Amino acid sequence: MGSHLVDALLFLFGSLSAEKPGEGLSLFKAMDAGLLSAETLAKEFIDGVTEPPLVEFTVKASLSGGIPLTLRTSWIERGAADDFSIQVRGSKCIALLDLKKSRASIEIRSLGSIGMRDRVAGCAQPITRYGPAISSTYERFMELTEAHVAGSRRVRADANVDYPTFEQGLKVMRVLDSLIPRRPAEMTKIPIGTLIKGDADPAMAIRALAPLGFECFSLFFWEGLGGVDLRKLGEEVLKAAEETGTFISALSVYGNPLRDDKRGAATGECLDALLAAAPRFGCGLVSCFAGRVPGTSVKDSLPVWKRFFAPLVERAEASGLRIAFENCRMGDTWKTGSWNIAINHDAWKLMFEEIDSPAIGLEWEPCHQVEALADPNAQLEIWHPKIYHLHGKDARIDRRLLAARGLYGSTRWHASCLPGNGDTDWLLILDFLERRGYTGTIDIEGWNDAEWSGERERAGQMKALDYLKRCRKP
């Protein structure tokens, strides 16, 4: 699939997604079948010694607004013509991409008195000539990635070239990945479950929710065990999981274990107890907030964080367990806060440098990235080796309100919500995770969507479960 075509469609329509993986002989399948090896690809196609075998497929896709689209591609030999033109006619102008003329820009032809920077009806962005003076955003992105400078300001930019950002390249790569047929070897489904409260008869919750289609359960506590007997609970929960053909994906406690008071002590004791009890639940993952010295910056909290967690990480390593840090800000910032230092890319980098161990990673979710105006897909690309557990939780941005009032007004411009109700395309999230061999689960985090709260909570979670399963591989 030509990356320049995807570039054009993304710019003109804003989104492009596959309804299902394409059908036909993909490059992957050709390699799996022994028709084309990586060495042959590099030598024969790049150097043009011989012609590679035919690689082709057809995929049904859709553009923004549900506009149906069928894309067909065939890769036959080096130098095969891939010139094409695409024209989109609107009420005020025509958008034209003609690769015979240029691979560098999309031309906007006015149908009336409209300037190059006027807005087209229904289009959220100003009309400009688009793209770097190269063959495509994706191709340049791959060049920069291989040079280890993608998205870096250190790249010496030609004054006449608008180099693509890391996020632009990732967006095109995601779409390309979603269009290409998958290998049978990759057809392993990611289990999808939900969070259940550890102090509210979780065994009964498992028996009630498993028949509805939930495949696993993440059992959590808030700031301590609250008197729960983990030995007894483990027996009850494990029995319920075995009866329903489900399993426990994570044991969690959320609170600040670095607080120097009873609440901090209770959280720390609970974390310690969960690590000891995890085998009783048949579970290998314990998750939590990283904690924070109240009122301090991320950097100033690091020494205390390391002193507290280093012994726990050693225990986890010795027991074959993993610890995952939830990335919820709880209102914290880089400079100060009361709950959690594991809030963003820079903090994670510092943490994993302080304690370099495969036993620690992230409990990640798109919600907190959307609320921080970060691209979940771009972040996933960087951090996926360290993501051990996903919460099924999303967010949506009121961009009109944000544009009108800015970041720091009194009115909330973002809202947490269930998957399928927010700004994240979970089809891309699951496709990426599946392709990268993600072995964890996605557990829906309820009690966060105002439109599906109270008596509608279960219906909302069922709707989210159905959506995530439809995003998953068949």
Secondary structure, 3 states (H helix, E strand, C coil): CCHHHHHHHHHHHCCEEECCCCEEECHHHHHHCCCCCHHHHHHHHHCCCCCCCCEEEEEEEEEHHHCEEEEEEEECCCCCCCCCEEEEECCCEEEEEECCCCCCCCEEEECCCCCCCCCCCCCCCCCCCCCCCCCCHHHHHHHHHHCCCCCCCCCCCCCCCCCCCHHHHHHHHHHHHHHCCCCHHHCCCCCEEEEEECCCCHHHHHHHHHHHCCCEEEEEEECCCCCCCHHHHHHHHHHHHHHHCCEEEEEEEECCCCCCCHHHHHHHHHHHHHHHHHHHHCCCEEEECCCCCCCCCHHHHHHHHHHHHHHHHHHHHHHCCEEEEECCCCCCCCCCCCCCCCCCHHHHHHHHHHCCCCCEEEEECHHHHHHCCCCHHHHHHHHHHHEEEEEECEEEECHHHHHHHCCCCCCCCEEEECCCCCCCCHHHHHHHHHHCCCCCCEEECCCCCHHHCHHHHHHHHHHHHHHHHHHCCC
